[in-house]
Amino acid sequence: MRSLYAILCNIAFAASATAQSFNLGTASSFGVLAGSAVTNTGPTVIDGDLGLYPGTSHTGFTTSTPPGPGIVTGATNINDAVAMNALADALVAYNAASAMATTQGPTGMELGGLTLVPGVYEFDSTAQITGDLTLDASNDPTALFVFKIGSSLTTASNANVILLRGAQACNVIWRVGISATLGTDTEFNGIILASTSITATTGVNNFGSLFALNGAVTLDTNTITVDDTCNAAVSSSATPSSTTSTSTSSSSAVVSSSAGLSSSSVSSLSASASSSSAASSSSVGAMVITTGARMVATIGVAIAAIIEVTVQTVTTAAMETIMDVDVAMVAATGVITVVLIEVIMDIIDEVKGGGDAIILT
């Protein structure tokens, strides 16, 4: 029974991953966040906030000592509580992206020249963009693109990440295991969450943000423009922020294993990223009910889409045959829904009886 429930959860999660916003919490207003240092050369513009924690070295900006040519239009937070909380939220987002199940291929391929649909893509080691990579949201502004990259992301000179038909930079997530390097004059889109370092070479423009959790962000005559339009639309069911973490006992383990932070950073960030004790049996039951409702809703949306396409594209002569198919699909959906409800009720009964309720992963 639990194996069936786990499979159904993965199916529902994969379907919903393409239709939600990605929550960065307090990090959403930052164009650049780093753990150790931020270094700039040339007239860089960060249209958003700049944050650094626990490091203190930021050079090449008008707010630096001595001042440099770089401009930050928002706030500059160096080794303070604001930067600490933002980095903690970025870390939670990194871990959330790491935990997402892969839903789309290809993996390990050159991304240049491809047009990709929403989904979660995984690369065991490196990812490379040479030329144009197009991300097509199919007129869905909530479409989510997540790239899980094992070690490094690299773009060639003059590479482009193109957003098509409603795709938004704030819903393009690049989770990088070690480092990212953007080649000269790259036009990039998205949020880079790198565990160590990010380098934007001369002339790189990014509509999104650069977050290096444990290392440095290096800039050279760049324009970094924050896209915060998605964060305002995030519901309570979207990716959790640092204020909604529920397991204080495991927080440090998640932090250190996912991003490789130093022990001092782990201590301070895990304290910020964890705020409540383990859930009670009643709250677990509520989570189970919520997850089941989302799965049922996902099935309903799929059936509605099938019927809508049928009505809009099929001739009257063929309608009767296809409606028979639709009716059969709806009937099958009803059976699946009943199974889902039975699974949920069995789990709730087990939770009430004190059984093992560790089922939501």
PEUR-V194678 format. One record per pair of residues at least 4 apart in sequence whose ideal C-beta (glycine too) atoms are under 7 Angstrom apart, sorted by the first residue. I is the first residue (numbers start at 1). J is the second residue. If there is no record, write none. Layout:
# PEUR-V194678
i | j
I | J
I | J
This chain:
# PEUR-V194678
i | j
1 | 5
1 | 343
1 | 346
2 | 6
2 | 359
3 | 7
4 | 8
4 | 343
5 | 9
5 | 343
5 | 347
5 | 359
6 | 10
7 | 11
8 | 12
8 | 295
8 | 340
9 | 13
9 | 291
10 | 14
10 | 101
11 | 15
12 | 16
12 | 294
12 | 295
12 | 298
13 | 17
13 | 101
14 | 101
14 | 103
15 | 298
16 | 20
16 | 294
16 | 298
17 | 100
17 | 103
17 | 119
17 | 120
17 | 144
18 | 118
18 | 119
18 | 143
18 | 144
19 | 140
19 | 142
19 | 143
20 | 142
20 | 144
20 | 238
21 | 142
21 | 171
21 | 230
21 | 231
21 | 233
21 | 234
21 | 238
22 | 93
22 | 144
22 | 171
22 | 173
22 | 230
22 | 239
23 | 93
23 | 231
23 | 234
23 | 238
23 | 239
23 | 241
24 | 28
24 | 89
24 | 90
24 | 93
24 | 191
24 | 231
25 | 89
25 | 92
25 | 241
25 | 242
26 | 85
26 | 86
26 | 89
27 | 33
27 | 86
27 | 89
27 | 90
27 | 93
27 | 211
28 | 228
28 | 231
29 | 48
29 | 49
29 | 74
29 | 226
29 | 228
30 | 48
30 | 49
30 | 51
30 | 86
30 | 209
30 | 226
31 | 46
31 | 47
31 | 48
31 | 49
31 | 50
31 | 209
31 | 224
31 | 226
32 | 38
32 | 46
32 | 50
32 | 210
32 | 217
32 | 224
33 | 51
33 | 86
33 | 87
33 | 90
33 | 211
34 | 38
34 | 52
34 | 55
34 | 212
34 | 215
34 | 216
34 | 217
35 | 53
35 | 55
35 | 87
35 | 212
35 | 213
35 | 214
35 | 215
35 | 265
36 | 55
36 | 215
36 | 216
37 | 55
37 | 57
37 | 58
37 | 216
38 | 50
38 | 52
38 | 58
38 | 216
38 | 217
39 | 59
39 | 60
39 | 216
39 | 218
39 | 219
40 | 44
40 | 59
40 | 60
40 | 61
40 | 68
40 | 70
40 | 219
41 | 60
41 | 220
41 | 221
42 | 69
42 | 220
42 | 221
43 | 69
43 | 70
43 | 221
44 | 70
44 | 219
44 | 221
44 | 222
45 | 71
45 | 223
46 | 50
46 | 72
46 | 73
46 | 224
47 | 73
47 | 224
47 | 225
47 | 226
48 | 73
48 | 74
48 | 224
48 | 226
49 | 74
49 | 75
49 | 77
50 | 72
50 | 76
51 | 77
51 | 82
51 | 83
51 | 86
51 | 87
52 | 56
52 | 58
52 | 78
52 | 79
52 | 83
53 | 79
53 | 83
53 | 84
53 | 87
54 | 79
54 | 264
54 | 265
55 | 79
56 | 78
56 | 79
58 | 64
58 | 78
59 | 64
59 | 68
60 | 64
60 | 68
60 | 69
60 | 70
61 | 68
61 | 70
61 | 72
62 | 67
62 | 68
62 | 70
62 | 71
63 | 72
63 | 76
64 | 68
72 | 76
77 | 82
77 | 83
78 | 83
79 | 83
80 | 84
81 | 85
82 | 86
83 | 87
84 | 88
84 | 268
84 | 272
85 | 89
85 | 242
85 | 272
86 | 90
87 | 91
87 | 213
87 | 269
88 | 92
88 | 242
88 | 269
88 | 272
88 | 273
89 | 93
89 | 241
89 | 242
90 | 94
90 | 193
90 | 211
90 | 213
91 | 95
91 | 213
91 | 255
91 | 259
91 | 269
91 | 273
92 | 96
92 | 240
92 | 241
92 | 242
92 | 245
92 | 273
93 | 97
93 | 193
93 | 239
94 | 98
94 | 175
94 | 193
94 | 213
94 | 258
94 | 259
95 | 99
95 | 254
95 | 258
96 | 239
96 | 240
97 | 146
97 | 148
97 | 173
97 | 175
97 | 193
98 | 148
98 | 175
98 | 258
100 | 120
100 | 146
101 | 120
102 | 120
102 | 121
102 | 122
103 | 119
103 | 120
104 | 117
104 | 119
104 | 120
104 | 121
107 | 121
107 | 122
107 | 123
107 | 124
108 | 123
108 | 124
110 | 128
110 | 130
111 | 127
111 | 128
111 | 129
111 | 133
112 | 129
112 | 130
112 | 131
112 | 132
112 | 133
112 | 159
113 | 131
113 | 132
114 | 133
115 | 134
115 | 136
116 | 135
116 | 136
116 | 145
117 | 136
117 | 138
118 | 137
118 | 143
118 | 144
118 | 145
120 | 146
120 | 148
121 | 146
121 | 147
121 | 148
122 | 148
123 | 127
123 | 148
123 | 149
123 | 150
124 | 150
125 | 150
125 | 151
126 | 151
126 | 152
126 | 154
127 | 147
127 | 149
127 | 153
128 | 154
129 | 133
129 | 155
129 | 156
129 | 159
129 | 161
130 | 156
130 | 159
131 | 159
132 | 160
132 | 162
133 | 161
133 | 162
134 | 162
134 | 164
135 | 145
135 | 161
135 | 162
135 | 163
135 | 164
135 | 167
135 | 172
136 | 164
136 | 165
136 | 167
137 | 141
137 | 143
137 | 164
137 | 165
137 | 166
137 | 167
138 | 143
138 | 165
139 | 165
139 | 166
140 | 166
141 | 166
141 | 168
142 | 171
143 | 166
143 | 167
143 | 171
144 | 171
145 | 171
145 | 172
145 | 173
146 | 173
146 | 175
147 | 173
147 | 174
147 | 175
148 | 175
149 | 153
149 | 174
149 | 175
149 | 176
149 | 177
150 | 177
151 | 177
151 | 178
152 | 176
152 | 178
152 | 179
152 | 180
153 | 174
153 | 176
153 | 180
154 | 181
155 | 159
155 | 182
155 | 183
155 | 186
155 | 188
156 | 183
157 | 183
157 | 184
157 | 185
158 | 185
158 | 186
159 | 183
159 | 186
160 | 187
161 | 187
161 | 188
161 | 189
161 | 190
163 | 167
163 | 168
163 | 169
163 | 189
167 | 172
168 | 227
168 | 229
168 | 230
169 | 189
169 | 190
169 | 207
169 | 208
169 | 227
170 | 191
170 | 208
170 | 227
170 | 228
170 | 229
170 | 230
170 | 231
171 | 230
172 | 189
172 | 190
172 | 191
172 | 208
173 | 190
173 | 191
173 | 193
174 | 180
174 | 190
174 | 191
174 | 192
174 | 193
175 | 193
176 | 180
176 | 192
176 | 193
176 | 194
176 | 195
177 | 195
178 | 195
178 | 196
179 | 194
179 | 196
179 | 197
179 | 198
180 | 192
180 | 194
180 | 198
181 | 199
182 | 186
182 | 188
182 | 200
182 | 201
182 | 204
183 | 201
184 | 201
184 | 202
184 | 203
185 | 203
185 | 204
186 | 204
187 | 205
188 | 204
188 | 205
188 | 206
189 | 207
189 | 208
190 | 208
191 | 208
191 | 209
192 | 198
192 | 210
192 | 211
193 | 211
194 | 198
194 | 211
194 | 212
194 | 213
195 | 213
195 | 214
195 | 259
195 | 260
196 | 212
196 | 214
196 | 215
197 | 212
197 | 215
197 | 216
198 | 210
198 | 212
198 | 217
199 | 218
200 | 204
200 | 206
200 | 210
200 | 219
200 | 220
200 | 222
201 | 220
202 | 220
202 | 221
203 | 221
204 | 222
205 | 222
205 | 223
206 | 210
206 | 224
207 | 225
207 | 227
208 | 227
209 | 226
210 | 217
210 | 224
212 | 216
212 | 217
213 | 259
213 | 261
214 | 259
214 | 260
214 | 261
214 | 262
214 | 265
230 | 234
234 | 238
240 | 244
240 | 245
242 | 272
242 | 273
243 | 275
245 | 251
245 | 273
245 | 274
245 | 275
246 | 276
246 | 278
246 | 279
247 | 251
247 | 278
248 | 274
248 | 277
250 | 254
251 | 255
251 | 270
251 | 273
251 | 274
252 | 256
252 | 266
252 | 270
253 | 257
254 | 258
255 | 259
255 | 261
255 | 266
255 | 269
255 | 270
255 | 273
256 | 260
256 | 261
256 | 266
261 | 265
261 | 266
261 | 269
262 | 266
263 | 267
264 | 268
265 | 269
266 | 270
267 | 271
268 | 272
269 | 273
270 | 274
279 | 283
279 | 284
281 | 285
281 | 351
281 | 352
281 | 357
282 | 286
283 | 287
284 | 288
284 | 351
284 | 357
285 | 289
285 | 348
285 | 351
286 | 290
287 | 291
287 | 360
288 | 292
288 | 344
288 | 347
288 | 348
289 | 293
289 | 344
290 | 294
291 | 295
291 | 360
292 | 296
292 | 340
292 | 344
293 | 297
294 | 298
295 | 299
295 | 340
296 | 300
296 | 337
296 | 340
297 | 301
298 | 302
299 | 303
299 | 333
299 | 336
299 | 337
300 | 304
301 | 305
302 | 306
303 | 307
303 | 329
303 | 330
303 | 333
304 | 308
305 | 309
306 | 310
306 | 326
306 | 329
307 | 311
307 | 326
308 | 312
309 | 313
310 | 314
310 | 322
310 | 326
314 | 318
314 | 319
314 | 322
318 | 322
319 | 323
320 | 324
322 | 326
323 | 327
324 | 328
325 | 329
326 | 330
327 | 331
328 | 332
329 | 333
330 | 334
331 | 335
332 | 336
333 | 337
334 | 338
335 | 339
336 | 340
337 | 341
338 | 342
339 | 343
340 | 344
341 | 345
342 | 346
343 | 347
344 | 348
345 | 349
346 | 350
347 | 351
347 | 359
348 | 352
349 | 353
350 | 355
350 | 357
351 | 355
351 | 357
